[in-house]
Amino acid sequence: MADRIPVVLVAGFLGSGKTTLLNHLLRNNRGTRIGVVVNDFGAINIDSMLVAGQVDAMVSLGNGCVCCAVDVTELDALFTRLAQPRAEIDVIVVEASGLAEPRNLIRMVVGSDNPRIRYGGLVEVVDAEQFPESSARHPELITHLRLADLVVVNKADRVSPQQLSRLRADVAALVAPAPVYGTTHGRIDPGLLFDEPLRETPRVAEQLSFDELLADHDHDDHSGHRHLHDDYTSVSFTSGRELDPRKLIGFLEDPPPGLFRAKGFAAFGVAGERRKFVLHMVGRHIVFEPGSWSRGEPRGARLVLIGAGLHTDAALARLRDTVHDAEVPLDPQSMLGVWRYTPH
């Protein structure tokens, strides 16, 4: 699971700031090799990014719109091109068109037969100023939000603090338990979406000098702008004891507010169960993969939680409650929840 390339979907209505967010990720990814599938070539200068070394692969469906490719095999061909080992891609970002149907995109990624990729979550971008009116004219936008694993309320500086607070509360009520992240100019820390790769010689991204890519960024430094954004939190949980699978599943199915990703591994205190279970969770999507412990590797659990506005003390307290302290092993039936999220 750790070696699979996450596919992050970025969607949102026209003008919400998807391209600005993508450009921000490309400029601030600390050496991550990003493969990008985009729908609209007008807003991103592909040649500029390729020359600058910021994007290692840029592909598009022949019809120019990934959401219209209902044939999963066609999207798989793109993923195959991006996920080939020699490309050394760390993450794939699919920027959907402003009129895309997110449900189809999710289905394409989750249904892909490519063993080198995994679903990395749906990020829905919302224009803080325009969303109330846009969603009233296009009620389907509310449905799209409910599919999101993370909602980014962008352009937060264009509304009053009271309007922003009210909008975030309304969005949070729609998408709970998915976190709602407020920002301006698409500024979101890449660490919330994907991990910085570990390499012997980290790649250093070249400085971009192309007007097309800097146009959205130049005005960020004007003193008149408010730089509103949320921080994301990462916290680790380690246990030398085995976990109760039912309690862990309960934690994942009813996650603490703000949790976006969880990853790691666990041993379960179940009779006859000696395997190592690798966990990967993005939003509502949970996957366990059973494997073997390395020679000399201590049994136990290590999980990393990543979220926006995550209350770490409460989350860790809930995880401590998943430890199986009793000497008597649990019944094998307690693994049913884990098997429900294990690929066959």
N, C-alpha and C positions, 0 to 999 in steps of 0.2 A: 504493500500500500504506500509506503513512504517513497518508493521510487516512481510511482505513477505521477503523471503530469496533471495538475489540476486545471480544469477548464472553467474559468470564471465568466459568467454571462453578465453584461452590463446593458440594462434596458431602461426605458423611460420615454416620456412623451417628447414630442418635437420641442427643441430649445431648452430642455431641462439641464443640459450641461454634461452630457455623456462624453462628448469628445474632449471637453476641457478636463474632465476627470481622467480620461485615458492619457492625454498628453501629460498630465501631472504625474501619473504612474510611470510613464516612460522617462521622465526627467529625474525622478526621485526614487529609483528602485535599487540603488546600492549594488549594482552589478548583476541583477537578475536578468536572465535572457528570456525575453518575452516574445512569443509568437502571437500575432494579432490577426484576427479575421474581422474585417470591417464591412459595413454596408455602403457607407457614404464616403467616397473618395474625395469629395470637395473640401471637407473641413480639415483633413489631415494630409500633409504633403508626404506621400509615400517615399518618393525618391530622396527627399531630405532626410527622412529618418533612416533609410537604408545606408546612405552615405555617411551619416553621423555615427552609425554603429549602434544606435539605440534600439532598433528593432531588428531581430535576426531572421524573421520570416514574415512576409505579409502576403496573404492570399485572400481571394474573394471567390464566391460562387459565380458561375457564369452569368446568371441573371441579375447579379448585383445585390441580391437580398437574401441573406441566410435564412430568414424566417419563412421564406416561400419554398424552401427546399424540403419538401415533405419526404423525399426519398432519403432515408438515413444513410444509405451507402454512399451518396454523393458527399455528405458532410464527413463521413468516415474517411473519404479520400483526402480531404483537407487535413483532418487530424493526423492521418498517416504521414503526410508530408511534413507536418510540424513536429510530430513526435518521433521521427526517426532518430536513432541514437546519435548519429554524427551531427545532427543539428544542435544537440545539447541544450534544448529548450527547457526552461524551468517551469514556465506557466504559460497557458494559452488564454488570451482574453478575447472574447467574442463581443464586439460592440453591435448591438441590434439596432436596426433602423427605428426611427421614432414611432413607426406604426406597427412594430413587430408584435407578434403574439407570443409572450414569454412561455406559455405552456408548451408550445411546439418546440421551442428551443430546449427546454428542460428535457422533454421526451427524447429529442435527438441525442443529447449528450448521455443521459442515463441509459438509453437503449443502444449506445454504440458498442460494437463488438471489439473495439480496439483495446487490447489489454494494457496499453501503456498510458491510458488516460483515466481520469476519474472526475466526477462532478465536483466543481469548486464553489458552487453557489450562484444564486441569482441576486445581483445588486440592482435595485430599482432606484433611479435618480429622479428626484422631485424638485420642481422649481417652486421655491417658497413663495414667490410673489404670484405666480400664475396658476398654481395647482388648484386652488379652490374653484376658480372659474373654469379651468380646463376639465376638471373631473365632473363638474356640473353639466358641461356640454358633452362629455364623453364618459358615461358611467362605467364603461369597461375598464377604465384606468383604475378604478377601485378594485376590480377583480384581479388585475395585474399585480397590484400592491400586495394582495393577500397571498400571492405565490412567492413573494420575496423572502430571501434569507437575511437580507440586510437592506434597509432603506436609507438612502443618503438624501437629506433635505439640503439642497444646494441653494446658492444665492441668498443665504441667510441675512446678508447685510442689506438686502433690499426691502426688508419689512421691519416693523417695529419689534422690540423685544416681546411685547404683549402678543402681537400677531404670530410671531415665531413660536412662542410657548403654546399658544392655542392650537396652531397647526400641528406641532409635534405631538401634542396630546391626542389630537384627532387621529393622526396617522398611527400612533402607537396602539390606540384602541382597535384599529383595523388589522394590524399585522402581528399583534402579540402572539407568541413571545419573541418575534424577531426584533433585533435592536434597531433603533432609529438614530442615525448619526447626522449631526448638523455641521455644515461647513460653508465656506465661500470659495468660489473659483475652483471647485472640484478638488480641494485639498483634502485628501484622505491618505493616511499613512499606509504605504503598501503592506506593512506588516500585519494589518488587519485582514488582508485578502490572501497573502501568500508568504511563504517563508523565504528569508534571504538564504541563498545557496551557500554551502560550505565547499570552498575550493582552495587548493594549495596556493594558487595565484589568482586572487579575485580579479574579475574583469572590471576595468574602470571605464565608465561610459564617457565618451568624448563630449566636449561642450558643444551644445547645439548653437548654431549661429544663423539659423534660417528664420526670416521674418514670419513665415507662415506658422511656425511652431511657437514663437515667442509672443505673438500678438495677444494671446489671452493672458499672458503672464506679466507683460510690462506694467499694466496698470495696477498690479497687486501691491506694488511698492509705494504707491502714492499715499501720502500721510492722511488723506481724507477718508481712506477706507478702513472699515472695521474688519479685523481678521478673526472671524468667528469660526471656531471649529471645536469638535469634541476630541478628547483623548481616548485612545483605545488601551485596554489593559490586558496584560498577559500574566498568568499566574500558574504555578506548577503544584501538583499534588503528588506526593510519593508515599507509598506504604510498603513496608516489609511483609505485610500480611496479605492473604488472599481476600478477594472481594466477594460480596454477595451479588450474584448476577441480577436477581430481581430488583434489588435496591439500585444498582447502577442503571438498569434500564429505566427505572422510575425517574432517576435524576435526568437522564437524557431525553426522555419523552416529555418531561415537564421541567425544562431547563430554567435556571435562574434568569431574571430579566437582563437583557443586554448580551447574553452569550451568543456568539456567532459561530465559533469553531471550537472543537475539542479533538484532541489527538493523543495517541499514546498506546499503552498496552496494559494488560491485566491478567493475573491468574485468578481463577475462581475456586472458592472453597467448596467444590462439589465432588461427591464421591466418584472416584474413577476418572476425574478430569485433570489431566496433567499438562494440557497444552497452553501455549501463550496466545492470547487473543489481542490482535492489533485493532485498535479503534480509530475510526475517522468519522467525524461528524461535522457537517456544514448545515447550519439552519435546522431544517426539519429532517434532513437526510442523514441516516445513521448506517454505518457499515462496520461489521466485525469480520475479521479474517483469522481463522485459527492457523497456528504455525507451531514451530518448535523453539525451545529455548536453546541458546548457544551454550556450548560447554562451559561450565562454571558460572553461568549467568544466574544470579539469585532470583527466585520466584518472588513475585509481588506485583506492584502496580506503579505506573508512572503516567500521569495524565497532565496535559497542558491545556488550559482554557484561555480563549482569546475572545474579547468582546468589547463593546462600546458602552460605557456606563455600567460596567459589571461590578457588582459589590463582592469583592474577592473574599472577605471574611465569611460572609454568608454562604458563598459557593463552596469554600473549603470545608466549612462545618457540615454541609450536606454530603460532601464526598467522604468525610471521615465516618459518617453514619453508614456508608456502604461497606465498610470493612467487616469481614466475617470473623468475629472474635471467638465464637464457640469452638470447642475441640471436636465436636461431632460434625462431620461433613454434611453438606446440604444434599437433598434429594436431587437426582439427575433431572427431574421435571422442572427444577428451577432454572434450567438453561433454555427453556422454550422461548423466552423473550430474546435471548441472544441469537438463537437459530433463526428467528424471524427476520433478523437483519444481516444474516450471513448469506452471501451469494452462493447459489447452487451450481 
